[in-house]
Each structure stands twice: as structure tokens, then as C-alpha cells.
Amino acid sequence: MYGTLLILIVAFNKSYGHQAVNKVSGSSLFIFGDSTVDAGNNNYINTIPENKANYKPYGQNGYFEQPTGRFSEGRILVDYIAEYAQLPLIPPFLQPSVEYVNGVNFASAGAGVLCETNQGLVIDLKTQLNNFEQVRKSLMENLGEVEASKVVSEAVYSFSIGSNDYMGGYLGNPDMQQRYEPQEFIGMVIGNLTQAIQELYMKGGRKFAFLSLSSLGCLPVLRALNPRAQEGGGGCFEEATALAMAHNHALSSVLANLELLLKDFYYCNSKFSIWLDDRINNPFNHGFKDGVNACCGIGPYGGVFTCGGTKNLTDFILCESPSDYVWWDSFHPTEKLHEQLAMELWHGSSDVGPYNLKQLFSDNFKEITIADVVDDLKYEQFF
């Protein structure tokens, strides 16, 4: 199936000319992903301590009364997006007594696109999609078919996932490296991600947002593993970054051509690596003092992941002012970086497109009707 889809995708090309829209709407937000956007789902599953953040120093800046499971000293990207869209904080799916009408967060720290990535320790993307189906059925039961279909069709579906597939699933897995060449593995990840997008589309989803992968080799944890860095030469782990950049290129092609194949398919994608690299290399230009080292951790660059989440929770060094840092811990950005990124995605720039998030949440997209959603099921023949 994936081979046929990719053949179709590479056969198309398109330039964009989208009309600007301004008014913010009350669209729901459904979130799929990993630790970059997990708001606490892993608090409720049986996993290793490194996959949880419901203890100090996480959440230590006082915005929340206590650590919530967010891998930050405070808020994360999707919290700001919800605020800009005039929505309440989007709750984790596994949190008891969750209301679904404003959206749900399905993300799980450590999760990958592939089921094999950290299998048994996380909520993988396939399971996250199954959880969305439970939510969709609940909406149908509680709101009725017409109103529930309206919620689904007007919602924004946000994805931030893939890093764990390449860091742990491939680079940290010699068996996978023996079985697959890098391009083959990337094809598997992109194929499964494309299938997830199609599944949500066939259930009525029309507006999608994607956070592309960062230059993974420049995370403190991978910078610390770089032999050149250990020898005092500094620099990023280029093998990891190369995988991320190839993934981003493939995802951009898939999204552009899905827009051609699918009626009323709207999306926001980001050149996150370019945007983030500028803050890593030029932190003072963006209100930071350090773009390389983690605020919380030990070892070179703070790259040893000891900021909570280990057997010895006291074995870490914590900086005095997280807002001076791009990186909060060995893997994750500070709240300040999350806020800057949310503003970038919301307002848009040359690194965001073809729509920005403000456009996706705008009233103009309410013109998508329930009849259109049902009518578009004919596109299933392509897949």
C-alpha cells in the first residue's frame, strides 16, 4: 500500500496561493505525539521513570500547582496554542472525567510513529488513533451525529512525533540498522504517518498541523554522544540530524500532494529545524543566553538525562534561570522556547505554511459542511 501511495505522491507537484483569514474560532484541538506535547498521559501507564515528568523539578516555575507530566519547567507548545485559540488547557486522554468537546491530548512521552518504538512502554501512534476513535464515538453518543461530525470536521489535528523512531528506534537499535537502510526506515515511518493522516481524514478530519523534526543531533543528549564533542571539538551528531532532515523532506512532499489528492485538506507545516537552529546558534538574538547546554542535567552539555526520571532523582544540576536557556533538559526545550514556537506557528512566517495556525482555527474554515465530509469518502479509492 505504501509503495503505491508514494508513487502517487511523487507524481504530483503544486504551488500555493492561499487567502488570509483572521478571526479565531472555537475549533477543538486533538493532539497526537510524544514527550514534546505529552500533557500527562504517561502518568497513567506502566512505564520507566525516564518516560514520566510528574515530579520535580518538572513544572517548577509555579504556573501549575505541581508537576503535571509535561517535560518542561512549565507550559508546553500545545498549552499556548490552546490559549491563542481561546480554548481551555487540552486534557490528557487518560485523565479521569475528561470532557471531549474542546479536544483531547493523546500524546505519550517516548512514543513513535512505529509500534516497535519503545514498545510496551508508551502509547504508540496507532493506539493514540484508536483512542481518538473512542472519543469520536463518545461525541456521537453525547452530541448526536450531526453535532459530533461538526466538531470533528472543524477540529485541528496536531502532530509532533517521529524523533523517538530515529533516536531510539533506529540509531539506538543495531538490529533495525542491520535490517533497514536509512532511507528504507524513513519510508516506513513516513508511510505509517501518512496512513494515520488518511485515517483521520476518512473520519472527518480536515485541518492538520505538523511540527517537523528538529536537528536531532544538536539535542544536548546527542551532542554529548558525539565522539568529536567528547574529544572537546563540539558539534552536533550529524547522523541523527541527517535522518531528521530526510524525514522532514519526505513529510513535506507527502503533505503537499495529499492536498492535491484530498478535497478540503488543509495543513500547517513548519521548518522547525531552521527556526530552532537559529536560536541554538544565535541565542542572544532571541532573548536566550545559552543555546547549547541543558538547564537541568549533568555531564557534557547537561546531556546525561538525569533531570528527574531516573533511579537517583537527586543526581542532576539545575540552572538558576531556565528562561536563559533554549534547552530545559537533555531532550526538551524550556517553556520560553515553547512559547516562541507557538507564536511562530500561530502567526506564521516563511518557515510556516501553507497555512498558519491562526488561519486553521479561523471561522472561514467553518464553511466545510457535514455533507462535504460524507461526500469525500469517495477518495478512499486512492488508498
N, C-alpha and C positions, 0 to 999 in steps of 0.2 A: 504493500500500500504506500509506504513512504517513498519508494522509488518512483512510482507513478506520480505522486503529488509533487515531488521535487522536479521531475521533468516538466510538469505543467508550469511550475513556478518560474523556473529559469527561462521559460519560453516567452515570458512577458516582461515588459518594462513600461514605466509611466512617469510623467512629470506631474507636479501638483499645483493646483491653484485654488485654495480653499478660502471661503468667505469668512471674515472675522465675526465672532459673536461675543457678546459681553455679559449678559445678565446671568447671574448664578441661579441655579435651580435647586430643588430638593432631592435630586437623584441619590439613590442608595450607592454604597461603596462595598464591593466584595473583594477581599484581599487574599491572594494566593502567594505563598513564598516561603522564605527561610528566615534565619535569625535577623536579617535586616529589617523585617517587618513583623516578626512574631510579637504579639502583644500579651502573650501569656499562655498560649495553648500547651506548651511543654510543661507547665506547672501541673498538668493533669494527666500526664502519661508517665510510664515507667521508662526512664532513660538515664543516661550517665550524667553526672553533675555538670560536665562541661556544656551540656545542651540545655542548661537551665540558668536563669538570671533572676531568680526570685529571692535573692539575698544581697546584703550589702557587699561591696559598695555600689552595686547597680541601683539606680533610682535615688542616688544620694543627694541630688541637688534640691530636693524638697518640693518639686512640683507635685509628685504623688506622695501620699502619706507613708508609703512603704514600697520596697521593691516589688515590681509587678510582673516580672518576667521579660521586660524589654531589655535588650542588650545595649543599654545606654545609661548615662547618669541621669537621664530624664526622659523627655519625649523622643519619638522616632518619626520618621518621614510621614507615615500614614496618619499620625495624630494631627500633624499640621495640615495635611490635605483635607482631612475631615473638618477642621476648623475653617479653612478657607471656603469650603463648600457649604458652610453653615449647618454641619451635621454634628451630632454628639460624638464622643470618642467611640470608635467602632470596637465592639467587644470581641474577645476570643470565642470561637465556636464552642469550645468545651467549658466555658464558664457557665455555671448553673443559672437557670432562669433568664436566658438571653432573649432579647427582643430582636426580631429579624428585619423589621421593615426599613430601618436605616442602613442595613448592611451587616456583614459579619466578616471577621478576620479568621481565615483558615490556616494561616502560616504557622510553620513549625521550625524552630531552630535546628539546623543540621540537615534539613530536608533537601532533596534534589529533585530534578525532573524525573530521573530514573528511579524505579522502585528499589534497585540494588544499592543505591547510595545510602549509607548508614542504615541499612535495612534492619528493622526491628527496634530501632532506637528513635525513630522520628515518624511524623505523619507525612508520607511522600505525596507528591502531586496528585497521583491517581486517587489516593484516599481523600485528599482535600476536595477533589471534584465530586467524589461520592458524597462527601459531607454537604457540598453545595446542593446536591440533588435532594437530600433530606430537607434542607432549608426551603428549596423551591416547592416541594410537596407540602410542607407546613404552611407556606404562604398561600398555596391554593386552598388548603382546608380552612384557613382562618379568614382570608380576604375574599375568596371566590376566584374563579378562573380569570375573569376579565381584569380585576384589580391586581391580582398577583402577576399576570402577564405584563401589565403596565409597569409594575415595579421592576421586573426582570429586564424588560426591554429598555427602560430608562436608566438602569444602573450602570455604573462604571466598574469594570473588572480589571483589577490591578495585579500585575505580576512582578515579583522581584525574586528570581530563583535561577539557579544554574551554577553558582560558584562552587557549591559543595560537590557537584558532579565532577568538576575538573580538579579541585584541590585534593579531596579525599578519595573520590570515586575513581579517578584516573591516575593522577600523579602519585597519590599515596597508596595505590593498589597495583603492585607489579603484575598480578595476574591479568588485570584489564589491559595493561600496556602490552603484554605478550599477545593477547587475543585480538587487539584492535590497534590499527594505526591511528594517529591523532585525528585525521580527517574522518575516518570511519566512526570514531567515538563521538565527534562533534555532530555527525549526521544522525546518530541515534538520539542524542539529546534534543537537537532541533526537531527531529521527526516526532518525538513524543510531545514536545511543547506545542508543535503545530496541531497535533491531534487534540490536545487539551483546548486550544483556542476554538477549533472546529466544533468540539462537543458543546462548549458554552454557547457558541453561535447558534447551533441547531436547537438549543433550548431557549433561545430568545435573546441572548446577549448581543449587543450591537456596538458597545463603546468599550474600548480596551486601552489600558495604559501599561507600558513596559519600562522597567528600569534595567537598562542594559548592564552588562558586567563591567566592573572596574578593571584597571590594570592589576590583576590579581597578584602579580609578582611584587608589587610595591606595598602590599599589606605588611605591617610590621612582622607578622609571623613568618611570612615567606621571605621577606628581606633578610631576616635573621638566619634563614636556612640557606641563603645564597652563599656558596663557598667563597666567592670574591668578597662578600660582606664580612664573613667570618675572618678573612685574612686582613681586614682593615680597609679594603678597597671600596666598600659601599656598593650601592647599586641594587637594582631590583632583580628578582628571579625571573629571567626572561622567558623560560619555558612556560611558566604559568601565564604570563601576560600574553604570549603568543596564542595559547588556547583560547583565552578570553576574547581577544580581538577577532579571531576566526569565528567564534560563536556570534559575536555582535554583527559581523558582516553577513553571516548566513541568516540571522534573525531579521535584519533589515530587508533583505531580499524577499524573505517569506512574507513579511507584513505588507510590503509594497504590492506584492502580487495577490495576496489574499484580498486586498482592497479591490483589485480588478475582478477577481472571481466571485466575490460575495457582495450582494446588494446591501447597501446601508451598513457597511463595515467601516467603522471609524476608529482611529487609534492615535495614541500619543507614544512616541518612542524618543529615547534620549541618547545623546553621545556622552554617556556618563563618564567614560574613561578620560575624554578630553577635558571635560569640566573639572573632574577631580584631580587630574594630573597637574592642572594649573594651580590648584590650592596646595598640592604636595610640594611643588617646585617653587611656588611664589606665595608662601603663606601670608606674608605681611600685606600683600595686595588685597587680601580678603579678610583681614581682621584676626588672623592667627599669628602665633609666634613659632610654631613647630608643626611642620607638615610630614615629618618622618617618624618620630617616636610616639609610642602609645603612652597615654596618660597613666594607665593602670596596667602593670605587668612587671616582669623582671627580665634580665638578660639583655642581649643586644637589641636595641630599638624598642625595648619593652615587649619583644616578640614572643617570649615564653608565656603561654596562655594561663596565667595564674591569678587573674582578676576574678576571684571567686571561682566557682565551678570546678574546683579541684579538691583532692582529699585534704589538703592543707590550706584552708581558706585564708590564713594569715600570711601566706607566702607571696606577697606582692608589694610593690611600691606604688603609691598613689600620688599623683601630682597635686599641687595646691589649687590650680585654676584650670579645670577642664576646657573652658571656653578658649584658652590659648592654643589648644591642640586640635588638629584635624582628627586624630585617632583617639578614641576612648580606651579601647583595649586592643589586644593583638590582632583582632579581626574587624572591629566595628567602629564606626565614626562617633564623634561626640554629638550631643544634642544640637549644638550650633551648626555643625555641618549638615545634619538632617534638616534643620530649618532653612538654611540657604538653598539646599537642593529642592525642598518643597516649593519655595518661592520661584525657583528656576522652572520647575515643571509646570507650575500654575500659570505663570505669566508668559513663559516661552521665550525662546531666543533662537539663534542659528543652530544651537545644539539640541533643540527640541522640535519635534514635528511629526507628521504634518499638522496635527492639532496640538494645542497646549491643553492642560487640564481644565483651565477655566472655560475653554470652549466646550469640552466634553460634558461639563456639568451645566452648561447653559440651557436656557429654555428653548432655544432653537431646535435642539435635538428631540424635544417632546413631540415633534411632528411625525416621528416614527409611530405608526399605528399598529394595533394588535393584528389587523388584517395583513399588514405587511409581513409581520413575523411569521404568521402561518403560511402565507404565500411563498415565503423564501425557503420553505422546506424542500422545494424542488432542486435547490442547489446541492442537495445531498448526493446527487448522481455523480458529481465531480470526484467524490471521495470513496 
